Amino acid sequence: MADDTAPQQAGTPAGTPRRVTVLTLGGTISARGGGADARLTGREVLDTPGITPAGVQVDLHDFRRVPSSSLTFEDLTALADEVRRAVAAGSGVVVVQGTDTLEETAFLLDLLCTTERPIAVTGAMRRPDLPGADGPANLAAALAVAADPGCQGLGVLVVLADEIHAARHATKAHTTSVATFASPGAGPLGGVVEGVPRILLRPTVPTRMCGLNLDPALRIALLTLSLGDTGELLDAVAEHPERYDGLVVAAFGAGHVPARLVEPLAALTARMPVVLASRTGAGTTLSHTYRGPGSEADLLHRGLIPAGPLAPAKARLLLHALLSSGARGPAGYDRPASPRASPTSTARASPDPPPGASFPRRPPGHFRYGRCVTTPGGPTVHLRNERSETWGVGMAERGRPRDTAADERILRAAQAQLMEHGYAGFAVDKVAEQAGVAKTTLYRRWPTKDHLAVAVVAHMQDDVPVTDTGDVRADLVAYAGRIADGLHHMRRAGGHGAADEHSVCVVAELIAAAARHPDIGVRVRAVFARRNTLVLDLIDRARLRGALRPATDPVVLFDQLAGALYYRLLITGLPVDGPYIERLVDSALHGALPPQENR
């Protein structure tokens, strides 16, 4: 019988150092004296004797030096980028920050970073100059977890007080205790004993089925209800819906609100996704136990989305990531079917029953686990409940389902307009006319010309397959050739042939638009990051099976290929043909192939 409490063995080849990238952001662990001026550097935090396990190579990045309460979504999207680069290069990761928002950082990284490699988030509850400082022990435990292959496949982990928690469950439960982190309803996955991680439990379902994105420009409001609430804060959201892209309500008990707030919340569901969470701190929202006005059954029937077991702050982050990643529905987002509809019904629901009426039993669609599929408009996240019933686009309680055929017609028409007229002559009205849709239909999906252009580029990139045949050279040559063909096509946009040098490259215009509008910049980077991740994974798999040197950095190798292609096509204008691509791939692989192949 297997001993689940046995130490997880490193399992790395003899003589191969285990790599861990440490990203320090500040927090109590570095707050010597309690003031900002005396804050320790990442190197000073890491230099405590005995922190780094034997045989572990640490790459330190002093990423930020701020209290965690001052971190922004821009900071965290940049952090996720750094984490993805590190894991693509074959490294485990430790993120060190303050504990005030540590659970939110860990959960967000769990949503954004798709990897099997261990990622541990840690911090401290006592300043380094106080008796009993816990920072060094927490950092040592986190390094042991991030370096141990036995901790792979667990998602992002929170490691403090020698306990290992799953990010989806971890919460800060005490203002000062060094054992502040707990996982209500689940418990820790394991612990660190004598410097060795011991994993006792493994999640059976990942937090998400695909990597999500985060657009810092989106705004999700979080409203916590309290006794006697008369709705002033809800009115502030309702009166300025243009400021917000979604709302999470931290309701009483298992998902209850005052009866006077039901109608305002129901009205908001027609304009933005409204998620129903519980403020209690543990347990799941219910679906049909209570049925009166303001009950969970009443609210779910009116279009609110249940958060299930997610705490309000984490439900807010998941909604933010889902909307950033293209979750859509009849009003621009997905929401579950009516409690009265069958799981496969797409028919319009019958008129609303009178207040207080009972509804037939129907489990809600907890959106805790998203199943991501590719559609012509980009990734679409379908919401799935805990009994594995799935519904998403086309499963609305009110209004018509989103027409995916219209999405395809719009994107094809937009692509044709871009190729024929270039970016300068790209007219959204003409696209709507050519696609045979109303302008309001188009603008509901893509509010500006820049947003539509980004969607077109994403659509074109989704048509470019990334294949892994086991021959890394052939795979990279094939992929680079397809990318070069697409860039050539976009470079000629608006011109009359390959020789027309007056045409404006669509990619160059998108780069300019990204510089003008930060939210467009986030979308452009997300488009390329989604595609680049597939290639980075291809390179990393080749490295792991021995086709490339163990020290090969997939990010640097990919940058060599992509950078040369873009420079040649966008700057020098020189042709990129088959022989050039083969020479480029051979040159990039020259230092990455094992000695016996590198002749």
ROTORGU-972253 format. One line per 8 residues: their letters; for each residue y negated, z, x of C-alpha. Coordinates in steps of 0.05 Angstrom, whole numbers. Each point is the difference from the previous one (the first is absolute). Layout:
! residues N
a> Y Z X; ...
***
This chain:
! residues 599
maddtapq> 0 0 0; -68 -20 28; -47 58 19; -67 -18 -31; -32 57 39; 19 -27 68; -57 -19 46; -20 -73 -3
qagtpagt> 15 -32 67; -50 -44 34; 48 -58 9; -45 -41 46; 30 -39 58; 6 38 65; -63 -5 42; -43 -25 -58
prrvtvlt> -58 47 -15; -13 13 -73; -70 -21 -18; -47 39 -46; -71 -20 -15; -46 59 -15; -63 -13 -41; -48 59 -2
lggtisar> -53 4 -54; -28 70 11; 9 60 -46; 14 74 11; 49 -16 57; -60 -23 42; -55 45 -30; -10 48 58
gggadarl> -53 51 -20; -4 -29 -70; -58 -46 15; -4 -76 8; -29 3 71; 59 36 31; 54 -44 -31; 59 -15 46
tgrevldt> 17 -71 20; 68 -28 -17; 20 7 73; -19 74 1; 41 12 -63; 61 -36 29; -4 32 69; 27 68 -22
pgitpagv> 63 12 43; 67 -11 -36; -27 -43 -57; 31 -66 20; 77 -3 -5; 38 -21 61; 12 -75 6; -57 -18 -47
qvdlhdfr> -56 -47 21; -65 16 -37; -56 -50 -12; -62 37 -20; -57 -29 -43; -60 45 -12; -12 -36 -66; -52 44 -34
rvpssslt> -29 69 11; -22 24 -69; 20 52 -52; 51 -29 -48; -47 11 -58; -46 -53 31; 53 -54 7; -14 -64 -40
fedltala> 44 -55 -28; -28 -45 55; 27 51 51; 68 1 -33; 7 -76 -6; -16 -4 75; 50 56 13; 54 -37 -40
devrrava> -13 -62 43; 10 41 63; 64 30 -27; 27 -69 -17; -15 -25 70; 35 59 31; 64 -5 -41; 1 -76 10
agsgvvvv> -1 14 75; 62 45 -7; -35 68 -1; 6 61 -44; -67 28 -23; -33 68 -6; -66 6 -37; -40 64 14
qgtdtlee> -55 20 -48; -29 57 -41; 43 29 -55; -53 -5 -56; 20 -72 -16; 64 -5 41; 45 -10 -61; -44 -58 -24
taflldll> 0 -34 68; 75 7 6; 13 -28 -70; -48 -58 11; 34 -18 65; 66 2 -38; -27 -52 -48; -33 -45 52
ctterpia> 50 0 59; 68 -32 -11; 45 23 56; 65 36 14; -30 35 61; -19 73 -5; -73 15 -16; -19 73 2
vtgamrrp> -67 29 -23; -19 69 26; -58 47 12; -16 74 6; -23 59 -43; -29 42 56; -52 -21 51; 24 -8 71
dlpgadgp> -43 59 24; 29 49 -51; 61 45 9; 64 -32 -25; -27 -71 1; 54 -44 -32; -25 -68 24; 43 -7 63
anlaaala> 65 18 -36; -15 -47 -57; -16 -57 47; 63 12 40; 42 -1 -63; -34 -64 -24; 13 -34 67; 73 20 -4
vaadpgcq> 5 -31 -70; -36 -64 19; 44 -10 61; 66 12 -35; 36 -62 -29; 36 47 -47; -66 8 -37; -6 -75 -15
glgvlvvl> 0 -25 -71; -30 63 -29; -70 -28 -14; -62 35 27; 12 73 14; -44 63 1; 21 46 56; -29 71 5
adeihaar> 29 70 11; 66 -33 23; 11 -29 -69; 7 -75 -15; -27 -22 -67; -1 -69 -34; -72 -24 -7; 11 -16 -74
hatkahtt> 16 74 -15; -40 39 52; -60 39 -23; -45 52 31; 15 64 -39; -42 54 35; -69 2 30; 18 38 64
svatfasp> 75 9 8; 32 -36 59; 58 -16 -47; -49 -32 -49; 39 -65 -14; 53 -1 -53; 37 -53 -42; 0 27 -71
gagplggv> 62 -22 -39; 33 -30 62; -4 46 61; -3 -23 72; 45 -55 26; 18 43 60; -28 38 59; -8 1 75
vegvpril> 45 50 35; -6 12 75; -39 -65 6; 53 -41 -37; -11 -30 -70; 54 18 -50; -1 -43 -62; 33 31 -61
lrptvptr> -23 -47 -55; -16 -75 -3; -40 -33 -56; 43 -48 -40; -60 -43 -21; -58 -21 45; -71 16 -21; -13 -75 -9
mcglnldp> 41 -63 5; -51 -38 41; -61 14 42; -64 6 -41; -72 -12 19; -63 41 -7; -68 -29 -17; -53 53 17
alriallt> -49 -34 -47; 40 20 -62; -19 65 -34; 50 43 -38; -29 60 -37; 38 66 -5; -17 44 -60; 29 71 -2
lslgdtge> -2 31 -69; -16 73 -13; -4 47 -59; -57 -17 -46; -10 -70 30; -46 -39 -46; 6 -66 36; -66 -5 39
lldavaeh> 35 -24 64; 43 -49 -40; -63 -27 -32; -29 -12 70; 59 -45 16; -1 -35 -68; -75 -13 4; 6 -33 69
perydglv> 67 -37 1; -27 -49 51; 2 56 52; 74 14 -8; 64 -41 3; 45 54 -29; 4 72 -23; 50 57 11
vaafgagh> -2 57 -49; 26 67 25; 20 26 -68; 25 67 -25; 74 18 4; 47 -58 -6; -55 -50 -18; -45 27 -55
vparlvep> -74 -8 -14; -48 27 -53; 6 -41 -64; -74 -19 5; 13 -37 66; 56 -45 -27; -44 -55 -29; -45 -6 62
laaltarm> 61 -4 45; 34 -52 -45; -64 -42 2; 0 3 77; 71 -28 4; -27 -67 -24; -47 -3 60; 39 32 57
pvvlasrt> 68 33 14; -1 73 -20; 55 44 30; 23 65 -32; 19 54 51; 8 75 -3; -46 50 33; 55 53 6
gagttlsh> 24 -18 70; 74 -7 -15; 45 -35 -50; -4 -66 -35; -42 -24 -59; 40 -4 -65; 6 -59 -47; 21 23 -70
tyrgpgse> 9 76 -4; -68 9 -34; -27 -51 -50; -65 26 -29; -71 -23 16; -14 5 74; 74 8 17; 36 -41 53
adllhrgl> 33 -44 -53; -67 -13 -33; -33 -19 67; 56 -44 24; 1 -37 -66; -74 -14 9; 9 -33 68; -4 54 53
ipagplap> 49 -6 58; 42 62 17; -2 24 72; 69 32 -6; 8 53 55; -59 -24 42; -57 48 10; -68 -27 -24
akarlllh> -27 -12 71; 62 -40 18; 0 -37 -66; -71 -21 16; 21 -27 68; 59 -38 -29; -43 -31 -55; -51 -20 53
allssgar> 54 -33 43; 32 -35 -59; -66 -30 -23; -17 -19 72; 67 -36 5; -8 -42 -61; 29 40 -58; -23 -38 -61
gpagydrp> 7 0 -75; -35 -26 -62; -65 36 20; 10 -9 75; 54 52 11; 71 19 -20; 16 54 -51; 64 19 -35
aspraspt> 23 -23 -68; -13 38 -63; 47 60 -10; 23 -37 -62; 18 -66 35; 67 -18 28; 4 -5 77; 4 -76 -3
staraspd> -48 -13 -56; -62 -42 13; -22 -1 -73; -65 30 -21; 7 72 -24; -10 17 -73; -66 34 -21; -13 70 25
pppgasfp> 30 56 -44; -45 54 -28; -16 60 45; 56 49 4; 54 -50 -20; 66 4 38; 26 -56 44; 72 -21 13
rrppghfr> 28 25 65; -18 -45 59; -3 20 73; -67 -16 34; -6 -43 61; -14 46 58; -36 -42 51; 23 42 58
ygrcvttp> 46 -54 26; -30 -70 3; 43 -62 5; -40 -54 35; 14 -74 -13; -38 -61 22; -36 -43 -51; -48 -58 8
ggptvhlr> -59 49 -2; 29 45 54; 43 63 -5; 9 27 -70; 23 72 -8; 45 13 -59; 4 72 -24; 67 32 -8
nersetwg> 21 64 -33; 51 50 27; 55 -31 -42; -11 -66 36; -29 -36 -61; -52 -49 26; -61 -29 -32; -67 -24 24
vgmaergr> -37 -65 -11; 8 -20 -73; 18 70 -23; -67 23 -29; -10 41 -61; -62 -39 -21; -22 -71 13; 37 -60 27
prdtaade> 44 0 63; -31 -29 63; 19 -73 5; 32 -10 68; 1 -76 -13; -76 4 -6; -2 36 68; 39 -57 30
rilraaqa> -45 -53 -31; -63 36 23; 25 8 72; 24 -72 4; -66 -26 -28; -39 45 48; 41 -25 59; -12 -72 -20
qlmehgya> -75 14 -7; -3 33 69; 37 -57 33; -42 -54 -33; -69 31 3; 4 53 54; -26 71 -7; -73 -21 -10
gfavdkva> 19 -45 -59; 51 48 -29; -23 13 -72; 35 53 -42; -22 -34 -65; 34 -64 22; 64 38 16; 1 30 -70
eqagvakt> -11 -68 -30; 55 -33 42; 49 57 -15; -15 -3 -74; -19 73 -7; -63 36 -24; -47 24 54; 9 71 -25
tlyrrwpt> 75 -6 12; -13 -20 72; -54 52 14; 43 55 -29; 50 -15 55; -47 -18 57; -72 23 -10; -33 -44 54
kdhlavav> 10 -65 37; 18 40 63; 54 39 -36; 30 -64 -28; -1 -33 69; 37 59 30; 52 -6 -56; 9 -74 16
vahmqddv> 11 14 74; 50 55 -19; 35 -49 -46; 4 -52 55; 27 51 49; 53 23 -50; 26 -71 0; 13 6 76
pvtdtgdv> 69 30 11; 16 48 57; 73 -11 17; 43 41 47; 59 -43 24; 15 45 59; -33 -49 49; -68 31 12
radlvaya> -28 -60 38; 20 -49 -54; -26 46 -55; -68 8 34; -6 -75 14; 15 -15 -73; -49 53 -26; -56 -20 47
griadglh> 9 -73 -20; -6 17 -74; -63 42 13; -30 -56 42; 13 -50 -56; -35 45 -50; -60 11 46; -6 -74 12
hmrraggh> 0 -10 -75; -55 52 -11; -40 -25 59; -7 -68 -33; -22 30 -67; -58 -37 -29; 5 -57 50; 27 -70 -5
gaadehsv> 53 3 53; 21 31 65; -57 -31 38; -55 30 -44; -31 55 42; -53 16 -52; 50 34 -46; -3 76 -4
cvvaelia> 64 39 13; 20 44 -58; 27 54 47; -66 2 38; -38 8 -65; 45 57 -21; -13 34 66; -75 -8 -12
aaarhpdi> 8 27 -71; 38 60 28; -59 15 45; -48 -4 -59; 40 41 -49; 42 60 25; 45 -2 -61; 16 -73 13
gvrvravf> 15 19 72; 51 50 -23; 33 -53 -44; 1 -53 55; 32 49 49; 50 21 -53; 20 -73 -11; 14 -11 73
arrntlvl> 30 70 11; 52 -13 -55; 22 -64 33; -5 26 71; 45 59 -16; 57 -47 -14; -7 -34 67; -8 67 37
dlidrarl> 64 24 -33; 35 -64 22; -21 12 73; 18 73 -4; 70 -16 -26; 9 -48 58; -21 55 48; 48 50 -31
rgalrpat> 60 -47 5; -15 -14 73; -28 -70 -6; -66 26 29; -16 53 52; 0 72 -28; -73 8 22; -24 -62 -37
dpvvlfdq> -60 15 -44; 7 -42 -63; -74 5 -16; -22 -26 68; 52 -56 -2; -22 -22 -70; -74 4 21; 14 -48 57
lagalyyr> 29 -51 -48; -49 8 -58; -61 6 45; 16 -64 36; 11 -38 -65; -65 23 -32; -40 -12 63; 26 -70 9
llitglpv> -8 -20 -73; -66 36 -16; -38 -1 66; 22 -57 45; 25 -45 -56; 56 -26 44; 64 -22 -35; 60 46 -7
dgpyierl> 63 -41 1; 73 17 7; 4 -3 76; -62 45 6; 30 51 -47; 65 2 40; -38 9 65; -42 55 -33
vdsalhga> 61 38 -25; 36 -8 67; -60 27 37; -7 60 -46; 74 16 5; 3 -9 76; -13 73 14; 37 26 -61
lppqenr> 69 -31 10; 54 41 35; 9 -17 74; 63 -42 -10; -37 -45 -51; -67 -2 35; 12 -56 49
***
